[in-house]
């Protein structure tokens, strides 16, 4: 059988359309390619972004900012030691980019100058940590991507 150029073009179009349909169907069916938005209410988050910028600027004025370390018990978040830890309030939000079900938020309630996030709440991999805290009426923000 001899294929002329018209038949070749039609076969090329059919092949291309089949190729594109395969990728569309596989992207919709496979859960591996399913990603959620970072925030459900991202418009309101965008309006509050200037407050985050101001809090980050306040954090830069600190002599010693928040630091963290991984231990056998979990993730230890150390607050500045020159502050009275009993006056520190706020929230810690841990965001897992690959799985929304692992995200969690906890309130800061310190009995020492550090906060321990237990190892059983964290799985290995990348986490985005956001600590929004206040001390004596002044707001601070700590944001970091960590590998646990």
N, C-alpha and C positions, 0 to 999 in steps of 0.2 A: 504494500500500500504506500502510495506517495502522498506526503503531506505538503500542501502548498502554503504560502506565506499567510493567507487569511486564516487557515486552520491553526497555524502556529500561534498567531496573535490571540485567537480565542482560547487556545489551550494555556497560553501564558496568563491571560486574565483569570481563567478558572483556577489555575495554580496559585496565583497571587491572592485571590479572594479566599481560597481555602486556607492558605497560610495565615492570613489576618484573622479569619473566623476561629481558627484553632487557638490563637493567642487570646482572643477576647473571651472565649469560653473557658479556657484554662485559668485565666486571671479571675473570673467570676466564681468559679467552682472551688478552687484551691484555697484553703484557709491560710496557707503560708503567706499569701499576698494580701491578706486582709489587715488594713491598718486603720486605727481610729484617729480622730482629731485629738490634738494635744489638750484642748480645752473645749468643753461643751458650749461655754458662753464666751467665746473669744472676742466678741465685740466689747463686752463690758470689761474684759481683761485689758483690752487695748486702751480703753479710756483711763484705766488706773495705772498705766505704764509709767507716767511721769512721776507718780508716787514711788514706784520701784526705783527709778533713776535717783531720786532724792535720797532714798534709804541706802542705796549703794554708795552714794557720795558720803553719807554720814559714816558708813563702814570704813571708808578709806581714811577717815580722820582718827580712827582708833590706833592706839599705840600697838596693841596686839589684837588681831581679829580672831574669829573662830577658826579652829583647826580640828581635824578629825584623824582618827587612826582605826585600823581594823585590828580587833583582838579576837581571842577565842570565844568570848562572851557575845560579841557582836560589834557594832560600829559605835565607837566612843566619840562624841562631839564635845570638844572642850571650849568653854566660853572664856572670855578674858578674865584672868585671875584678879585684876585690879578692880573689878566690879563686885558688888555684893550680890551673890547668886540668888538670894531670896527675892530680890526686886526684879529679876529677869522674867519677862512674860513673852508669850508668842506661840508660834506654831512651826512645826517641822513637817514639810511635805516631801515625800520621796516618790518620784515619778519613774516608772519603768517604761521606756519607749517601746519595747517589744511586746508588752502585755499589760493592758489596762487593768486587769483584775488584780495585779500585784501592787498597784498604787495604794498608798495610804498616807494619812495625815495624823499627826499626834500633837497634843498640846504640850508646851514646855512647862514642866513642873520640876524644879531642881531642888535636890536635897544636898547636892555637892556642886562643884563648879563644872561638872560635866553631865551630859545626858547619854544614857546607854540605850541604843536600839538593839533589841535582842537578835541573835543570829538566826533564830527560826523565822523571823519576819522578812529576812533578806535572802534572796537566791543569788548565786554567782552571776556576774555580768555587769552591764552598764546600768547605772542609776543617775538620775538628775536629782540633786538635793537642793531644796530651797528652804532656808531658815529665815522666817520673818519674825523679828523679835524687838522688844522694847526694853529700855532701861531708863528710869527716871523721866518718863514721858517722851524720850527721843527714840525714834524708830530706826532700825538697822535691817539690812538684808544681806544674806550670804547665799550665793548661788554657785554651784559647782557640779560638773559631771564627774562621777567617780566610777571606778571599776571595783566591784566588791568580789 
